[in-house]
Amino acid sequence: MLEPVRPITLSEIRDARKRIAGTIVRTPLVRLELGPGFPDIRLKLENLQPINAYKLRGAANAVALLSDAERRRGVWTISAGNAGQGVAYAARAAGVPCTVVAIETAPAAKLDRMRALGATLVLVPYAVAWQALEDRAYPGVASDLIAPEAVGRLPLRPIVADLVKRRRAAVPLGDLFVTLDSVEWGVGADYLVHGFIPLLQMQQTVLLEPAPRLLISDPETRFIASVRRLLFQERLELEVRGLYALERGGWFVLPRASYRLGGNLRLRLGYLALGGSRNTLVGQFGNNDEVVMQARYTF
């Protein structure tokens, strides 16, 4: 979520002017001669900037404010032309990788100019670009997913050597996810066997920043297993789900039954049993076994 709009102070403007002085052109302010009886109008000739637009100013300031970790990760923007050129120009001047999620119908001249400035372009329809703007993320560019460029900067040889020699290796996840304080990943598989659907999963949470170890260990690895059976033309679902936290021994078991009434209403009844160390996320609630009842209506 974006921070609330606030007034910009004069000192902030002066600081930004110093930061961008080596990147932008100090353009002239000229009077527009319209003759007697017209108001005094002055033109700031930002068309004299290297990208022919004022948007280089904000881009240069944003790049100048990046931390070292953010510079290694690179910058990105969404643009149909001028903003993308501004970010690409400022990023090239600072030696920072740049990606532009560009609207595919943008003028070819502007797309070519962004490429010439060193930007990697991801061409998308207008609706996709607008959604990325609202989400402040685009898969593989700026989201919880890792960009291919970030993977390319991993020290793969030392990691593989440690795996072969010690059967474990430290992976610098913090350099890949510079805006996050933790990462959770997992793998799983299910398969239909004689009407039963067993599922096996493994999940792991890794803390990227120092944090109180009140709820989870670092890392915390969890194994999840479940089995489901559908009966009566899939109106009745029987399921047993369980979880075990490897490092500290927390666990839960949840048997439940679910019945669909009509097309949109589903009723569920189950019993949740929890246990294990109180130093785990699950174990915090070890004395809170409970009956679970749920009615769900889909529309």
N, C-alpha and C positions, 0 to 999 in steps of 0.2 A: 504494500500500500504506500502511496506517495505521501510525503510529509505535507502538512498544511502549508498553504502559501503564506509567506511572511515578507515584510518589507526588506529590501536590500539596503544595507547601510552604505554610506559614502566610503567608509574605510574598506569595505569589501570590494567596491568598485576599483579603488586605487590599488589594492593588492592584486586584483585580477589583471589590471593594466600592466603591472610589472611582470606578472607571470607570462603574459602572451606577447610581450614586446618583441621577443626574438623571432616570433612566428608570423605575426600579421604585419600589414602595412598601415602606417598612420596616415589615413586618407584625408584629403583636404575638405574643408567646409566652404562652399562657394555660394554666392548670392544668385538667386534666380531673377533675372531682369525681366519684369513684366510690364514696366512702364508706370507712369504716374497713376495714383488712385488705387494701386494694388498693395496688399499687405507685404511685409518684408518676409520673404521665404528663402530659407537656406537649404542647400542640398549637401548631404554627406555622401561623397562619391565612393561608396563601398563596392561599386563595380570595378574599382581598381585593385581589389584584393586578388591574391593569386588564383582564387576559385571564382572570381567575379561576383561574389556575394558576401554579405555580412555574417553568414552562419559560420564562417571560419573562427570568429571570435569565441563563441561559446564552446566550440569543439576544442580549440587550443587550450582554453582554461580547464575544461574537464580532463583532458589528457595530462595537463601539468599537475593536477591534483591526485593522480593515481599513485598508489603505493607500489613498491617494487614487485610484490606478489601479483598485483593487478596488472602491472605492465607485462610481466611474463605471460599471464593468461591472455592478454590482448583485449581489444575493445570491439564493440559492435554497435550498430545503429540500424534504424529502419528509415528508408528514404526513397524518394523518386528522383533524387538528383543532387540538389545543393547541399543538404545536410550530410549526405553520404560523402560528397567531395570534401566537405569541411573536416569531417572526422578522419577520412583517409589521408588528407594532407597533413593534419596535425599529428596523426599516428606515425606517418612516414618520417616526419621531422624528428620525432622522439624515439624512433627505432622500435615502435610497438606494433605487433600484428593487428590487422584490422579486417573485420568482416562486415559487410553491408547486406542486410535483408532488403532487397530492392524490388519494387513493384515491376512486374514483367512488362507492363505497357509504358514504362518510362522512356523518354527519348533516347535513342541509341547513342547519340553524342554524349549524353551524360553518363550512361552506363560505361561507354568506352573510356571516358575521362576518369571514372572511379577506378577502373582496372589499371589505367596508366599510372595512377597514384599509388598502386600497390595493394588495393583492397581486394579481398576475396568476395565475390558476389554470390548471393543465394537468391535466385529469381523466384518470386511467388505471386499468385494472384492478389488483387487489391484486398479482397476480404480476408485472406490469410495474413497479410501485412497488418491490417487493422486489428485483427485479433491478437497478433503478437505485440502490438503496441499496447493494447489493454492488459495483456498478461505480463508485460515487461519480460517476456521470455520467448525463445524460439528453440525447439528441440535441436540439440547438437550445437547450438550457438551460445545461448544464454539461458540456462535452466539448470535443473538438477542433473541433467545428462551431461556427460563430458564431451567437449568438442574434440574432433579428431586431432586438431593441432595440439591440444593439451596432452593427449596420449603420446603423441610423437615426442614430447619433451620428457617423458618418463625415463629414468635411468634403467632401461630394460636389461642390459647386460649384467650389472651388479645384482639386480633383483633375481634374474635367472640363476646366477652363480650361487647366491645365498640359498635359493630353493634346492639346488642340487647338493650343496655342501651341508646345509644345516636343516633342510626341510621346512624352513620358514624364512620369510623375508619382510623387511619393512618397506612399505610403499608410501611415498609422500603424498597422501591424499589431500593434505591441507593446501598444497600448491595448485591442485586441480579444482578444489571447491573453495575458493577464497572468500565467498560470501556466506558460508555455512559453518555451523559449529559442530555438526555431526553428520554422518552418512550411514544409511541403512541399505543393505543389499541382501539378496536372497536368490535361491534357486529352488525349483520344485518340479514335480511330475505327477500326473494322475493317469489312470488307465481303467477301462471298464472290464470287469472280470465277473462273469456269471451274475450280472445284475448289480453287483457291488462296484462302487467307485472309490478305491483307495487313493489317498493323496499323501505324499511325503514332501516336506519342505525343510530348508535350512535358511535361517535369517541371521544376520549379524549387524550389530550397531557399533560404530567406531566413533569415538569422540575426537574431534579435530582441535579443539581448544581446551585448556585447563578448565575443569568444572567440578563442582562437588559430586562425589560418587555416592549420592544418596539413594538413587533408584536403580542404577545399572552399573555393572563393572565396565572396564575398558580393555579390550572389547567385550561385548556380551553376545554369545552365540546361542541361538535357540533352535531346537528341532521341533517341528510341528508335524503331527500325523492325524489323519481323519479317514473315516470310511462312511460312505453314504449308500443308501438303498432307496430307490423310488418304487412305489407300489400304487396299485389302483389307478392305472393310466396316469401316473406321475402326479396324482393329487396328494399323496402322502409321501413325505420324505423323512426317513430316519437317519440320524447322523450321530457319530461320536467323534469328538475332536479333542486332542490333547496337545500340550506344549511342555517342553522341558528346557530350562536354561542351563547350559552346560557348565559355565564357570562357577556358578554359585548355587545351583541345584533348585531353583524355583520351578514350580510346575502347576498346571491346572488340567482338569478333565471336564468336558462339557458334553454329556449326552442330551439330545433333544429330539423332539418330533415336531414336524411342521405339516399342516393340512391346509390345502387351498379350497376355500369356499367360493364357488363361482369363478369368474375370470380374474378378479382384481384383489380379492381379500384373502389373506393368508394368516393363519393363527399358529403360534409357536409356543411350545412348553418344554422347558429343560431344567437341568440342575447343574449348577456351576460349583465345582469343588476345587479349592486352591490350597497350596502348601509350599513348603520350602523355606529357604533362608530369607530373612527380612531384609537382607541387603540386595535383593533383586526387585525388579519392577513388579513381578507377579507376587513375590513373597511379602510385599508390603501389605497385602490384603489376605494373608493366610488364615485369618480367623473370621472370614466373611463369606463362607459358603452360602449360596442362596439359590432359591427357585427363580427361574427366569421365565416370564410370560410376556408375549409380544403379539400385537395385532398390527398387520401391515397392509395398507391399502395402496395400490398402484393406480395412477391415473395419468 
